[in-house]
Amino acid sequence: MSDRFVTIDFETANADLASICQVGIVTFEDGRVADTWGTLVNPQDYFDWINIDIHGIDEDSVKGAPTFQKIYAAISERLQQQVVVSHTSFDRTALSQAVAKHSLPMVSCNWLDSARVVRRAWTQWSYRGYGLMNVCNELGIEFVAHDAVEDARAAGEVLLRAIKATGIGLDAWLARVRQPIDPSLREPIAFKGNPDGVLAGEVIAFTGALAMPRREAAALAAKAGCDVVPGVKKTTTLLVVGDQDIQKLAGHEKSSKHRKAEEMIAKGYSIRILRESDFLRLIDITD
């Protein structure tokens, strides 16, 4: 994989993350900005004064601006098959929510959370203070906060600083952010399920890049009654896979757990493979 990556940022009109009113996308190549693109968006929704106070965008600002549906092709073209960086999962979730709201196909890309990078690159921000503005202030990165293009550029500059400070390249960071902040404290995630939970009797494992912390997902599963195990076994009945990972086609691009589950299914074992989003819906329905 090259050192090319794309950063993205959204601003929203209200508390609904699908109410996108501005988007900024910045492409980085060879350690520098190669392209910037951004636009105001008519969210076809109301503007909350709190959001206006943050970014200064209101109903008048987006008069005549394109809707999300009209710019989605331009967004998808820039993100498709790229490493896409956002600072925290806010922007990834906003895109997912807007795509679902307008019944559009989700772009296939590889997400990297620059806030998770920061928490592992610098010990002073491991547990607090890793917001984009604070980190940029400390690192001397100048940008205009809450402008989508500027926020996207700043996230990319932060990632470049982390790569330089740690010597960990882009490829390695994609793996490192899935590991604990302190790798020496890593331990398998295993929980006994709530015997009164509606999914009692199910044995669940997780694999791939989840949108939520894996321990949090495991806790939700255990509350619903699932026994959570660290790996795929003969007793496993459910395997939850990150949404972006389940779309991969070549067998060895899938995780070892994913491939093992498919092999066991082929042998007749009763294992169901679920996307993370479907798992969350299942938990919500059975709550």
Secondary structure as GFF3:
##gff-version 3
##sequence-region A 1 287
A	DSSP	beta_strand	5	12	.	.	.	ID=ss1
A	DSSP	beta_strand	20	29	.	.	.	ID=ss2
A	DSSP	beta_strand	32	40	.	.	.	ID=ss3
A	DSSP	alpha_helix	49	55	.	.	.	ID=ss4
A	DSSP	alpha_helix	68	79	.	.	.	ID=ss5
A	DSSP	beta_strand	83	86	.	.	.	ID=ss6
A	DSSP	alpha_helix	90	101	.	.	.	ID=ss7
A	DSSP	beta_strand	110	113	.	.	.	ID=ss8
A	DSSP	alpha_helix	114	121	.	.	.	ID=ss9
A	DSSP	three_ten_helix	123	125	.	.	.	ID=ss10
A	DSSP	alpha_helix	132	139	.	.	.	ID=ss11
A	DSSP	alpha_helix	148	166	.	.	.	ID=ss12
A	DSSP	alpha_helix	170	176	.	.	.	ID=ss13
A	DSSP	three_ten_helix	183	185	.	.	.	ID=ss14
A	DSSP	beta_strand	203	207	.	.	.	ID=ss15
A	DSSP	alpha_helix	214	223	.	.	.	ID=ss16
A	DSSP	beta_strand	227	228	.	.	.	ID=ss17
A	DSSP	beta_strand	238	241	.	.	.	ID=ss18
A	DSSP	alpha_helix	243	246	.	.	.	ID=ss19
A	DSSP	three_ten_helix	251	253	.	.	.	ID=ss20
A	DSSP	alpha_helix	256	266	.	.	.	ID=ss21
A	DSSP	beta_strand	272	275	.	.	.	ID=ss22
A	DSSP	alpha_helix	276	286	.	.	.	ID=ss23
###
